[in-house]
């Protein structure tokens, strides 16, 4: 658990635990937290790649228009 929080701190991500219940075990809570963290980082990664790809495609289209007669 401490490793996960230090990883988040390294990337400047604040982790807020909400709706904590006493019914689940520590291991279940940890697994759920790790899954949510990986989901957030994945969404950010793919989102930024998508934006970069969009910008590259727009620039390529501009260059193609400039080169066409």
ABEGO torsion letter per residue (X at the ends): XAAAAAAAAAAGBBBBBBGBBAABBAAAAAAAAAAAAAAAAAAAAAAAAAAAAAAAAAAAAAAAAAABX
